[in-house]
Amino acid sequence: MIGPATTGPGPTAATGPAPTTSTVGTPVGTPVTLLIADDDEVTRSGLRTLLTAQPGITVVGEAADGVEAVDRARDLRPDVVLMDVRMPRRNGIEATRQLLAESAAPPKVVVITTFENDGYVTAALSAGASGFVLKRRPVREIAEAVRVVAAGEAILFPAALRRMVAARPLGSAEALPKAALTGREEEVLRSMATGLSNPEIAESLTVSLETVKTHVGNVLTKLGAQNRTHAVVIAYESGLVVPGFTG
């Protein structure tokens, strides 16, 4: 676990900014399979109980450390892994990196932490995680983060993103000028950076959902981005989007 002990992962009256997430996740009728990796048995059990009760999520397994997380993910092939960072044998960052490197169709990874820590965010994104969520957030928000990431979107705390980009941790600032994005692709990237989902981007640009998906795919390919979150980081680093930008 990270930071001070918690009383459990259930709903709380947490303070601090909510993460940027899509409002359109995986349809409830399409269950998302989830693996929970955390070295604290009480936290794992609590998360499993609470998330199983959430619509559209099926918890298929648990792991107590990073090595087990990789092994269990390989066997169970979940859609999403909810990954703690500080675990024995192999930490969650290294486990994430291995998971995403060894499979052509790896699970999405959401890093779950006790508190917002810029170093963990940077390391998680560098390893290829689709985002992170705080353990103190209400369980419905953790569940939505799982659904959103499973649907191919990203989840990130805006304040952490701004600080992370200010520190320029990923070294991607030169990627955008070299990417030769079209004008429409830049519009799509700006929209992604403000937290819009693909359907919301389609509506705002008055184009079809399939067209947006094509543009997103082109953006990721041209930027060499691991996922949408990484692309958003590049957008901030390059100056295409600045803190406070709302579209």
N, C-alpha and C positions, 0 to 999 in steps of 0.2 A: 504494500500500500504506500501511498505517497503522503507525506506530511503527517499532521496529527491524527490520532485515532478518531474515527467517526462512530456514531451510534447506529449506523446502518444506511442503506442507500435509498430509503423511502422518501416520499414527498416531504419537502421542507419549505420553509419560508426564506429561501436563500436570497441574498442580496447580490448585486452585481449585474452586469449586462447579460441579457439572454443571447444565445448564439444566433448568428445569421443562419437560417435554414429555409429550405423550400417550404412552401405551403402545400405543395403537391407531392406526396410521397408515393410509395408503392401502394396500390389499391388494397384495401383491407381484405378483399376476397383472394388475394394472392399472398399467402403467408410467407414471411421472411424467416429463413432458418438462421439461428444465431448461436454462436459459441461464446461463452463467457470465460475470460481468462483473468484471474485475480488470485493472488497468493493468500488472501484472507478468506477462510472458509465461511465465516459469518456474512461477509460482503457478497461472496458468490451465491450463497443460499438465498440471501435477501433479494439480490438482483434477479435470480432465477424465478423466485416466487412472484415478484412484482411484475416482471416483464412478461411472464407466461400469461398473466391476467390481462395484458394489453392486447387489443385487437390487432390481428395481422402479424403476430410474432410467434414463432415456435422455437423454443430453446432446445437445441439438440444435444448440448453437452457442455461440460465445464473443463477448465484446465487450471492447475495450481501454480504453474510456472511457465516460462517462455518455451522451454523444450517441449513440455507437454502440449502447449498451445499449438505449436507447429505440427506435432504428431497427430493431435486430435483433429486439427483442421484438415490435414491430409486425408484422414480416414473418413471424416464426416462430411466434408465438402460443404460447409455452411455458406450462406450468402454473405454474412457479416460476422466479423470477430470483434467483440467488445474487449479491448485489450488494455489491461493495467500496465503501468510503466515499470515500477520498481518491483521486480519479482526475482526469486532465486534462480540459479543455474543459467538462465538467459533472460535479460530484461525485455520488456515489451517492445522497445525500439528495434533491438536486434531481431527479435522474433518477427516483427512486422517486415523488416527488410528481407529476411529469409523467405517468409511466406510469399511475398510478392515477386521474388526473384526466381522461385523454383517452379512456378506454374504458369501456363499460358492463360489460364482463366482463374486467377487467384480470388479469394474472398475480398470483399471490402473490409477495411479496418477502421474502426473508430476507437481512438485512444481515450480512455476514461481516467481522469485524474481527480485528486482530492482538492487541488487548488490550481488556479491559472498560473502557469509557470512558463515564461518565454522560452527557456532552454528546452523544456519538454515539447513545446509546440514546434519549435524549429526542428528538433531531432525527428519528431513524428512525421512532419511533412517531408523532410529530406528522405526518410525511409519509405515514403509512399503512402502514408495513411491518408484517408479521405477527410479527416478532420478530428476534432476532439470535443469532448463534453465533460462537464464537471460532475463529480459524484453527488454533490450537494443539490443539483438541480432536481426539480420534481420528476418522478418516474415517467410521467407522460411525456416530458421533454426528451428524456433519454430514449424512450421508445420511438418518438418521432424522429430523433437523430438516426436511429437504426433504419427506420423505413426510408428516410430521405436518402441516406447513403446507398442503400440497396437499390434505389431507383436511379442511381448514377449522378446524384447531385452531390453537394459538398456542405460541410458544416464547420463554421469557424467563428470564434469570438472576434468581432471587429476590432476591439481595443488591442487584443493580442496581435492581430494581423498588422495593425498600424505600427506597433512597437517593433515587431519582428522585421517588417520591411525597412523601418528606419535603420535597423542594425545590418541590413543587407546580408542575411545569413546564407542565402542560397546561391548567390553569385549569378543571378539570371538577368541582371539589368540590361545586358546587351542582346538578349534573346529577341525582344520585340522588334527592334530596328532591323534585325537580320531576317525576320520571319516573313516579310512581304505579305502581311495580312491584307486582304481586301477591305474596302470601306465597310462593307456589311459585316465581315468577320470582326472588325474592331468594335462595331456596335454591339455585336453579340457578346464579345469579351467584356465590354463595359457593363452590360446587363448582368452577366454572370458575377461580376465583381460587386454588384449591389445586392446579390443574394436572390435574384430572380430564378425561378425554375424554368425548364424548357417551355412548358405551356404558357407561362407568364411572359417569357421572351417572345414567343410566337404572337401572343395577343398584342404586346406593346409595339412590335414591328410590323404587324399585320401580314404575317407570313404563316405558312403551314408548320405544324409541329415537325414533320419530317425534314423540312428545309432547315429548321433550327438545329435539329440533330446533326445534319450534314455539316452545318457551319461549325458547331461545337467540335465535331470530330476533326475538321480541318484545322481549327485553332490549336487543339491539343497536339496534332501532328507537327504543325509548323513551328510551334514553340518548343517542341520536345518536352512537353509537360507530362508528368506522370498521371495527373488527374485534374479535375476541375479546380480543386483547391490550389494546386501548384500553378495552374494557369492564372488564377486570380493574384497570387503572390507576384508573378512576373508582371502582371498588369500594373500593380502598385509600384514595383521596383523600377519599371520603365518610365513611369510618369504618365502613362495613359490614363490611369485613375489616381486621384489624390485623396488623402483622408478627408472624409466629409462629403465625398461625391455621392450624389443620390440619383443620378441619371438625368 
